[in-house]
Amino acid sequence: MRPLILKGHERPLTMLKYNSEGDLLFSTAKDSTPTVWWTSNGERIGTYRGHNGAVWSIDVNNDSTRVVTGSADNSAKFWRAETGECILTWTHKSPVRCVSFSSDDQFVFVATAMLMGQSSEIYQYLVDSESLEEASVPIRTFSGHSATVTRVVCHPTEKTLISTGEDGTVRKWDIETGRNTETVTIHQKPINDLQLSKSGGQLITASSDFSAKILDFRSLKVLKTFLTDRPVNSAAISPILPHVLLGGGQEASQVTTTGDRAGRFEARLFHLIYEDEIGIIRGHFGPINTVAFSPDGLQFASGAEEGFIRLHNFDEEYFQASYN
């Protein structure tokens, strides 16, 4: 696979997000400028300017008309996707760590970091209202994590919010009531990423404890565990094959120029059923912070500490392999 290398960020990547059609890729980094790209050729379409700090998270609605971002400048912003116009800014008392649209695009969820005496909360905003005043005030707050919330994801078919945190827990919430319906502790160190399978029946977590785990959505029971020799920063489930993709690496301060782990910043493919490693994709020069499969499963994207995004279109041999 010869990747397209996208260079538009000056600092480490934090999140990559495909739109529902798969023709656009949205990226955030610590350089305060969320960016959107064509996935067909890697051309940069534009940027969303207005944040004054690292941008940790991004999401796009189903018809790709609205974008939401969360930043270390204590704000989340609601944008017109095509023009880059900021429609609304939500200001909080601590950095915004993650954002997400509800499956019906009616709500936006904003999670803040635990910092300077502020607890980590998830705020629910109504964004399909024509009144900006109504949209500017949270209609509900979700509380319970004992450390910073790192991801919030809405189930595609049920009125359920799923969150992960630096406390190693996965939590399910009833969107209509704000009630925490289930909590499990599955990692001994922070959970860095959470992504759902295409159907929503499974979710995958990525953790600093050198592992990623597949969970059943309904029971939150751990079904599969993928062990590595380095922190896992991001993990994704293929929408068409029983494969998972992991990205990670040692913190920059821990990487040396000698030793077995030096320079090992590859993305790694595992078989979902057998838990075997089936492929390694090299190329990044720093820890991989975020990975994502395209909705059709024909491509994946990875973003790393060195500021590059790599778009990989799978070769035909990948789909013909007997191990699928």
Secondary structure, DSSP 8 states (H G I E B T S, - for coil): ---EEEE--SS-EEEEEE-TTSSEEEEEETTS--EEEETTT--EEEE-----S-EEEEEE-TTSSEEEEEETTSEEEEEETTT--EEEEEE-SS-EEEEEE-TTSSEEEEEE--BTTB--EEEEEE-SSS-HHHHTS-SEEEE--SS-EEEEEE-SSSSEEEEEETTSEEEEEETTT--EEEEEE--SS-EEEEEE-SSSSEEEEEETTSEEEEEETTT--EEEEEE-SS-EEEEEE-SSSSEEEEEE---GGG--SSSTTTT---EEEEETTT--EEEEE---SS-EEEEEE-TTSSEEEEEETTSEEEEEE--HHHHH-TT-
